[in-house]
Amino acid sequence: MVLTVRSLKANFLDKVLGRIDRLSGEGLQTVVQRLARERGLLETLFNTIEDGLLVVDKTGRIVYFNRAVANMIGLPEEEAEGNLVTQYLPDLHWEQLAALDQAGGQPVARHEFEVAYPQARFLRMYAAPLDGKAAGSSGLALIFHDATEARQKTYETLESERVQALTLLAASVAHEVGNPLNALNIHLQLMERELKKMQQILSPGGSLAPSKGRAAVRAEEVTELAMKAENYLGVAKGEITRLDYIITQFLQAIRPTPLHLQLASLNEVAVATLELLRPELENRALMVKEHLERQMPLAPFDPAQIKQVLVNLIKNAMHAMTKGGILTVQTGQTTEGVWISVADTGGGISQEKINRLFEPFYTTKEKGTGLGLMIVQRIVREHRGRIEVESRVGQGATFRVWLPLHEPQPRLLEARLHD
């Protein structure tokens, strides 16, 4: 039924546009009245929903907004139309959103904001192109959801849920630890068996019968047994490394390291992280592009923990590109903070998966623990920052971490004198 109504409306508009030059004054007035009624209906609908709706053209100028978004971000109802959206949302990365729309396809964009005016709010924003999947740009519809209350409830229940989370985490780790422990047990038994054989051969009363070639046979058997033991030892060492990784991830998830804030350069951390991972990047034949802003201000953060964030994000990007690809690391700044992004040219992330990325134990990798992005989100939140994800299936994903330059200050309204 909805499709039928839409089709009728589309046919009506097509017929009108095709004959508009032949309409009489009365007919034109009828058309205008019908369009006005439909506009009024849409206005009523948009102004009754709780989510904010902000429509911008391809240059980023505001074309339309409803009452909800005006209340959320303090838009002056009579002056905002025609102004740049970044005038009211300076932390909105408009260039990236515009580029995402320009490329066509079905973009997935989810951003988070903290606004202090007209009151402190935590907002989630979803971007949808007005022209759908078409290449080029006709503008964007920005949908804002006020998640302040939900976030506050999350903080309030965090402590009570911690024990349950730790129980689940411990169960997951116990399961993960079981496999390498079992492999270690088997290979240590095999090593023990081979060593007993070597002892029998090398003992004075060995089982080998006396013969001219006894020494040569003994040396050959010992060498073969030693090689087997060495292989078993290599497997055991690999399993120990795997155990160490699992335990380290577990401890980082449940026992956060206190922040050691200092004024540091995000560019320097990016360069150091790439140098650390350079051998692995080259081994995977990945091209690395660095776009680091030259005049980056120093920001208060813990360099070691932000390096850990970048290691996790870059490794995830590497695993997303199975047959070569391009890893792009970029830095920049906003009026209130600095940011760094890690982009890959892998398979991208679907809308269903992007909403679950930061859940504990959820992973898209065969051998992942599902703790990496959970740790990333915790570190970023402890820095009072935020992490944003943009992706297009089949073309890759971008993770962007924003960190504040200073402590947030309350924004006060100027006092007005009344006669």
Helices and strands as residue ranges (DSSP letters): H 2-18, G 20-22, H 25-48, E 52-56, E 62-65, H 67-73, G 85-87, H 94-102, E 108-115, E 121-129, E 140-146, H 148-202, H 214-254, E 262-264, H 266-283, E 286-291, E 299-301, H 303-320, E 325-333, E 337-343, H 351-354, H 372-382, E 386-392, E 396-404
